[in-house]
């Protein structure tokens, strides 16, 4: 099967409409995928709108390929993505040549501490949903990762507080 490469613009954040356009699906489909695939977890800005990062767009495109092109079921796509992520598989990225308005989405941009917090939340979600399926060794590795993420979050928050007081 031949897949058309999607050029993802070089932007920090994407709105749901932009991701829909890139992926060729409607917004309700993306929101449903978010409920089914814990690895697709866009952050929300202060206004409560979904803010997708480049890796979220890549994940949405990968999910679409698995479901629509490879004809996986939701359960099959979840297993395939979990195996790909566990095996260190990388998502293929094609960057767009033109820069489509980077500054337009920077008003509600998220600081590193917020991004770390969202990553920790996503890791906790994956951990809690998959805990029954993991071995004791897997659970311990996930606990260590969560601990390291908490330490990083703490450092980022201290750095953010320090830079705002100067």
Order of alpha helices (4+ residues) and beta strands (2+ residues): alpha-alpha-beta-beta-alpha-alpha-alpha-alpha
